[in-house]
Amino acid sequence: MEIRKAGLDDFKTINDLALKTWYDTYTSILSPEQLEYMLKEMYSLEAFTEQIAVKGHHFLLLSENDKYLGFASYELNYTSGTTKLHKLYVLPETQGRGAGRLLITTIEGLAKKNGNNKVSLNVNRYNDAVKFYLKNGFEKAGEEDVNIGNGYLMEDFIMEKGL
Ligand SMILES: CC(C)(COP(=O)(O)OP(=O)(O)OC[C@H]1O[C@@H](n2cnc3c(N)ncnc32)[C@H](O)[C@@H]1OP(=O)(O)O)[C@@H](O)C(=O)NCCC(=O)NCCS
């Protein structure tokens, strides 16, 4: 498996991967209306461009044999010394083969290289991915209900890992 940095030109690839992963992940957790709302808010071309060009999010794409299988995004110095993992998605048929771990350890390495000593993330409290993060050295640091507009909440755990 290979990982490369992604940029604005990769919008379609990342959007495709998100569409192929989100329904599988969130259909049992969110209402169809909230799922569509969040996809639109977070994965429109406008949102993607803002994340990269304004907010300083970095995107990584993971591939194998020239096929893209997953992506992640992160932000260095989200708060002092802390890198925030914003997104981590691996295609359903690829899950369980080490792609998620490779993406997250790559981000941990980049965080360290840039002088950060912690990675923090939000994950839905009902998402199985919580177990993945626990297995990879993250701890629950709290929980929060984030108001994302339109009457919708993201019911998250905050998880952290010291580097
Ligand atoms: C969560 C996710 C990124 C993990 O990636 P992955 O490639 O499937 O995970 P890996 O194969 O790298 O697994 C690494 C370790 O975590 C464990 N693990 C992964 N998913 C797990 C789960 N759902 N429950 C328990 N353990 C899990 C694996 O067993 C493995 O442990 P091992 O080395 O002891 O065998 C992936 O499953 C995914 O994209 N899920 C849907 C999207 C999502 O929820 N993203 C997170 C949003 S915050």
The ligand as an SDF file (V2000), in Angstrom:
LIG
                    3D

 48 50  0  0  0  0  0  0  0  0999 V2000
  -11.9950    2.6950   11.2030 C   0  0  0  0  0  0  0  0  0  0  0  0
  -11.1560    2.3500    9.9750 C   0  0  0  0  0  0  0  0  0  0  0  0
  -10.4940    3.5830    9.4240 C   0  0  0  0  0  0  0  0  0  0  0  0
  -10.0820    1.3350   10.3950 C   0  0  0  0  0  0  0  0  0  0  0  0
   -9.3040    1.0230    9.2530 O   0  0  0  0  0  0  0  0  0  0  0  0
   -9.0080   -0.4940    8.8750 P   0  0  0  0  0  0  0  0  0  0  0  0
   -8.1150   -0.4850    7.6950 O   0  0  0  0  0  0  0  0  0  0  0  0
  -10.2910   -1.2190    8.7540 O   0  0  0  0  0  0  0  0  0  0  0  0
   -8.2600   -1.0070   10.1880 O   0  0  0  0  0  0  0  0  0  0  0  0
   -6.8780   -1.8450   10.2620 P   0  0  0  0  0  0  0  0  0  0  0  0
   -6.9930   -3.0410    9.3790 O   0  0  0  0  0  0  0  0  0  0  0  0
   -5.7380   -0.9340   10.0210 O   0  0  0  0  0  0  0  0  0  0  0  0
   -6.9150   -2.2990   11.7920 O   0  0  0  0  0  0  0  0  0  0  0  0
   -5.8980   -1.9920   12.7260 C   0  0  0  0  0  0  0  0  0  0  0  0
   -6.2380   -2.7000   14.0190 C   0  0  0  0  0  0  0  0  0  0  0  0
   -7.4960   -2.2130   14.5340 O   0  0  0  0  0  0  0  0  0  0  0  0
   -8.4130   -3.2840   14.6690 C   0  0  0  0  0  0  0  0  0  0  0  0
   -9.7420   -2.8570   14.2270 N   0  0  0  0  0  0  0  0  0  0  0  0
  -10.0620   -2.2320   13.0740 C   0  0  0  0  0  0  0  0  0  0  0  0
  -11.3880   -1.9950   13.0250 N   0  0  0  0  0  0  0  0  0  0  0  0
  -11.8990   -2.5030   14.1740 C   0  0  0  0  0  0  0  0  0  0  0  0
  -13.1950   -2.5860   14.7020 C   0  0  0  0  0  0  0  0  0  0  0  0
  -14.2450   -2.0910   14.0410 N   0  0  0  0  0  0  0  0  0  0  0  0
  -13.3700   -3.1860   15.9040 N   0  0  0  0  0  0  0  0  0  0  0  0
  -12.3140   -3.6920   16.5930 C   0  0  0  0  0  0  0  0  0  0  0  0
  -11.0380   -3.6390   16.1350 N   0  0  0  0  0  0  0  0  0  0  0  0
  -10.8420   -3.0610   14.9480 C   0  0  0  0  0  0  0  0  0  0  0  0
   -7.9110   -4.3720   13.7270 C   0  0  0  0  0  0  0  0  0  0  0  0
   -8.3450   -5.6420   14.1580 O   0  0  0  0  0  0  0  0  0  0  0  0
   -6.4130   -4.2140   13.8510 C   0  0  0  0  0  0  0  0  0  0  0  0
   -5.9360   -4.8060   15.0420 O   0  0  0  0  0  0  0  0  0  0  0  0
   -4.8280   -5.9780   14.9990 P   0  0  0  0  0  0  0  0  0  0  0  0
   -3.6040   -5.3700   14.4340 O   0  0  0  0  0  0  0  0  0  0  0  0
   -4.6900   -6.3920   16.4160 O   0  0  0  0  0  0  0  0  0  0  0  0
   -5.3860   -7.0140   14.1240 O   0  0  0  0  0  0  0  0  0  0  0  0
  -12.0240    1.6700    8.8640 C   0  0  0  0  0  0  0  0  0  0  0  0
  -12.6100    0.5090    9.3740 O   0  0  0  0  0  0  0  0  0  0  0  0
  -13.0910    2.5990    8.3060 C   0  0  0  0  0  0  0  0  0  0  0  0
  -12.8510    3.3210    7.3520 O   0  0  0  0  0  0  0  0  0  0  0  0
  -14.3110    2.5250    8.8860 N   0  0  0  0  0  0  0  0  0  0  0  0
  -15.4290    3.2760    8.3850 C   0  0  0  0  0  0  0  0  0  0  0  0
  -15.2190    4.7570    8.4490 C   0  0  0  0  0  0  0  0  0  0  0  0
  -15.0320    5.2890    9.8390 C   0  0  0  0  0  0  0  0  0  0  0  0
  -15.7660    4.9810   10.7630 O   0  0  0  0  0  0  0  0  0  0  0  0
  -14.0080    6.1250    9.9820 N   0  0  0  0  0  0  0  0  0  0  0  0
  -13.6930    6.7870   11.2250 C   0  0  0  0  0  0  0  0  0  0  0  0
  -14.4290    8.0800   11.3040 C   0  0  0  0  0  0  0  0  0  0  0  0
  -13.9930    8.9720   12.7730 S   0  0  0  0  0  0  0  0  0  0  0  0
  1  2  1  0
  2  3  1  0
  2  4  1  0
  2 36  1  0
  4  5  1  0
  5  6  1  0
  6  7  2  0
  6  8  1  0
  6  9  1  0
  9 10  1  0
 10 11  2  0
 10 12  1  0
 10 13  1  0
 13 14  1  0
 14 15  1  0
 15 16  1  0
 15 30  1  0
 16 17  1  0
 17 18  1  0
 17 28  1  0
 18 19  1  0
 18 27  1  0
 19 20  2  0
 20 21  1  0
 21 22  1  0
 21 27  2  0
 22 23  1  0
 22 24  2  0
 24 25  1  0
 25 26  2  0
 26 27  1  0
 28 29  1  0
 28 30  1  0
 30 31  1  0
 31 32  1  0
 32 33  2  0
 32 34  1  0
 32 35  1  0
 36 37  1  0
 36 38  1  0
 38 39  2  0
 38 40  1  0
 40 41  1  0
 41 42  1  0
 42 43  1  0
 43 44  2  0
 43 45  1  0
 45 46  1  0
 46 47  1  0
 47 48  1  0
M  END
$$$$
